[in-house]
Each structure stands twice: as C-alpha cells, then as structure tokens.
Amino acid sequence: MSSVLDIAKSINKAWKNEVLTSGDVIPECKRFSMGTMSADYALYGGLPEGKLVVYAGESGSCKSLLACLAMAQYQKEHPEKTCIYVDAEETLVGQIDWFVKMTGLDLDPAKFMRYDCSGKSAEEIFSDIIKLQEADNIGMIIIDSAPMLLSQADIDNDITKDNGQRASIAKSMGKFLKFMVPAIAKAGNTLLIINHTRIAGTTFTGAKIYSEPCGYALNFYPCIKVRFAARKFTKGDKLDIAASQADADIDGLCATFSVTKNRLGALNRNGAKIIFRFETGLDTTTDLIEIITKHEIAKKLSSVSWQLVNPLNGQPYVDAEGNELTFTGKQKMIDYIKEHDDFRAEYEKAVSAYINHTKRDISLIDEDDLKAILEAEKGVEESINKAPSEEFADEAPSTKVKDVNEDGNPTKTETEPVVESTTGTTTESAGTDDGDDSSDDDYGFILNQ
C-alpha cells in the first residue's frame, strides 16, 4: 500500500501545485503597521497581510478614514503594488484631498486606483474584484461599504417594491468571500470591508437593538474584526470632545476602536485611539504622550516633575551634555519629545517593545467607549443568531435560531412571530434594507473650516 507521502506527491503532481505541504513550510502571517503605537499594540503588531479584515461601527465613526490610513500604511510596505478602493459610498469624491492630508494616501496611479460603483450590481462588482485579484501586483482592496451594494434583483425591480430575501446581497457576499479568502491568502494582499452597525430599535427596558446588514459572512469569515466607537473631537491634549460640544476651536478628531475578533491573537488589549489633527494629519506624538503619562512609563518624580527613562532597563535618558532628562512641568517634557526627532524615534521603539512584552495588559481606550463597543458587538451577535441562514441574515426573521454552524446555517429553531414596531415600545423593525441612509465619513464641515 502507498504511504500518505506517496499519495500527497501524486496529488501535487496532478494539480501541478504544492497543495499538500509539510508543516515546516507553512508561511508565517506578515503584518503591516497601522502607523501608530496604540493601534499596532491593540492589533498585536498591525493588520495582517493575506487576510480578510472587517471594520464595523455606526455612521460617522471614522471607518473610512481608518481604512484609508490602513491603505496608506500598506502602500509604504508594498510600493510596488496597486491598491483598489471600491468606492460604493462615493466617499472619496470631493474629499480625496482631505483623506490624503490626514493619512498620507499615495494617489500615484501605479499605487492606487478608485473603482466607481455607479450603475453596477453587487454581483458585477464582486466579479470585477475577482478579476483584479488575479493581477500579479494586486495590493490592498477596500470595499466602502458593503451595505451600499445593490443586488441585481433589486436593480431589475421597481424601486417601490420590497423584493424580500431574493434581493439581499448576503448570498452573493458569502460566495464572493469563499473565493476571496483563499485567493488573498495565496497572493498575500489584504481585503478590508466596511460594514455599518445600525440601531434597529430598543427593547421595553430601553436597551438598544443592534443589527448589521449583508449576512452572516461578514461576521464569520474575517480574520480580524474591528469595531468603532463614536467619533470624538480634539482640542490640544483634550481628546474626548463629543460632537454636540464641538466648537470652532477644535483642532482634530479622535477615532476609537476595539478588536472584537482576532484569529491571530488574544482580545485582551481592549483597543486604541488614533488621533488626527486638521492641520498636520496623523498625530503619533500625542499617541506616545498618552501612553507614557497614563501608564507611568515616564517617571513622575513629584506633582510637577517628570523624568524620561528607558522602560526596558529603567535607566534615565540623558541629553548631549550628559544631563538626565528631567523636566519641571509635563508640557516641557512634551515639547522636548516633539522637538527632538532622533530621540523620539529611539524612545518610541523602546516604549513599543515594553508595552508589547510587559506581562500586564494596558488598556488604551476609555471604559465608556469600550463598554459601548462591547454592547454593540453583543447586540449584533444576538441579531445574527436570530437569522435563518448565512445567505439571508439581513432579513428580519420570523424564525428564532438557537444555534448556527460555521457556515451560518441553523441547527435548532423555534417559531417566533415577527414583532411590529409600536409607539412607546419600539422593537426590532422588519425589512430587508441593504443600504445606509448616510455616508460614514462626511467631512465637509471640516473642509470648510
């Protein structure tokens, strides 16, 4: 009888490819930096290459901005590749200069192309992406956003007609991802899809009911799922100004996220803040200051005195004259870090190495933001578990699903009538809406400043 090794060789020969390999040649998963220490810490080193990543959150939570930042960082790592931005929401139209200024996105045609979705069905768009994926130099692909894609059935029918489950893109999305997940793994490029979290109503206790369109596939297939909290604005070192409190003096914005699914690492690092200043773009210095002051990496000698020490060995840093870097007042320490680029680069490496290897986990986001993110994640999970199948998970169900298998299909069900929304006791609303009524990142108010 033949051995497994002999049969494996014959299979490889038949396929003209190494479909069966030994464990010592399985490739490692590479990562690329998100450009800030906080984000890379939360993601255990950055976003993965050759994997599917999903960004989820309510409208206006900076998903598109952070997607552009990820693409800009990917471009730095792979300047020879061409990235594709599938702009279903017309996000870049009229705002491209803003995104370039904030993220450093490179619009060189050899590195970046925008895909115009106007007049195209989801199925046609998916087919084009699959064709592009076959290119030798294909880079990162972003779909912004999945809920804005229309199925061919919806396009072909009367706009006033509710076309039901057959008009959902969930089934085609599932098929698309079943092709793309192994394809990007082989090519080594990253696919990032943006999805919208919606508040479908509230329970009788006032708790929010969350949902996400486009089916179960965008929850099951990602290697990484990142969920965003509400966008905040900044004014100097104040990073938590709510939109309702923003005035003409705000100087930037702060995006907050948590990693809610990670097949490549644990979920014990909570999340990160990423800060952008309107005049200068990505603010990595404030990110560093937040980490070293809030987590006692910079030594506080007294109520007004600070000292910069190497967190890896506890030794004080010294200046060119050999004097220890001790400052009277936090602002003087901040100014020194900002003004000395070589020192800042060295110090960032030491701090990054420290927080990534220390035995204690550091939370880089506020408890209220983390609570809101986890509440939304739990609500979305509950709505998914009620869905009758992966293909029709964005259909308001009349069947309650107890369990689903890894393909998103139900294993146990029990009948539950559809609940209609009533005055005073708002509940989950019915319908099959795949779209979204507002663009994720509309920065017109900022561009006009």
C-alpha positions, 0 to 999 in steps of 0.5 A: 500500500502507498504511504500518505507521502506517496499519495500527497506527491501524486496529488501535487503532481496532478494539480501541478501545485504544492497543495499538500505541504509539510508543516515546516513550510507553512508561511508565517502571517506578515503584518503591516503597521497601522502607523501608530503605537496604540493601534499596532499594540491593540492589533498585536503588531498591525493588520495582517497581510493575506487576510480578510479584515472587517471594520464595523461601527455606526455612521460617522465613526471614522471607518473610512478614514481608518481604512484609508490610513490602513491603505496608506500604511500598506502602500509604504510596505508594498510600493510596488503594488496597486491598491483598489478602493471600491468606492460604493459610498462615493466617499472619496469624491470631493474629499480625496484631498482631505483623506490624503492630508490626514493619512498620507494616501499615495494617489500615484496611479501605479499605487492606487486606483478608485473603482466607481460603483455607479450603475453596477450590481453587487454581483458585477462588482464582486466579479470585477474584484475577482478579476483584479485579484488575479493581477500579479501586483494586486495590493490592498482592496477596500470595499466602502461599504458593503451595505451600499451594494445593490443586488441585481434583483433589486436593480431589475425591480421597481424601486417601490417594491420590497423584493424580500430575501431574493434581493439581499446581497448576503448570498452573493457576499458569502460566495464572493468571500469563499473565493476571496479568502483563499485567493488573498491568502495565496497572493498575500494582499489584504481585503478590508470591508466596511460594514455599518452597525445600525440601531434597529430599535430598543427593547421595553427596558430601553436597551438598544437593538443592534443589527448589521446588514449583508449576512452572516459572512461578514461576521464569520469569515474575517480574520480580524474584526474591528469595531468603532466607537463614536467619533470624538473631537480634539482640542490640544491634549483634550481628546474626548470632545463629543460632537454636540460640544464641538466648537470652532476651536477644535483642532482634530478628531479622535477615532476609537476602536476595539478588536472584537475578533482576532484569529491571530491573537488574544482580545485582551488589549481592549483597543486604541485611539488614533488621533488626527489633527486638521492641520498636520494629519496623523498625530503619533506624538500625542499617541506616545504622550498618552501612553507614557503619562497614563501608564507611568512609563515616564517617571513622575518624580513629584506633582510637577516633575517628570523624568524620561527613562528607558522602560526596558532597563529603567535607566534615565535618558540623558541629553548631549551634555550628559544631563538626565532628562528631567523636566519641571512641568509635563508640557516641557517634557512634551515639547522636548519629545516633539522637538527632538526627532532622533530621540523620539524615534529611539524612545518610541521603539523602546516604549513599543517593545515594553508595552508589547512584552510587559506581562500586564495588559494596558488598556488604551481606550476609555471604559465608556467607549469600550463598554459601548463597543462591547454592547454593540458587538453583543447586540449584533451577535444576538441579531445574527443568531436570530437569522435563518441562514448565512445567505439571508441574515439581513432579513428580519426573521420570523424564525428564532435560531438557537444555534448556527454552524460555521457556515451560518446555517441553523441547527435548532429553531423555534417559531417566533412571530415577527414583532411590529414596531409600536409607539412607546415600545419600539422593537426590532423593525422588519425589512430587508434594507441593504443600504445606509441612509448616510455616508460614514465619513462626511467631512465637509464641515471640516473642509470648510473650516 
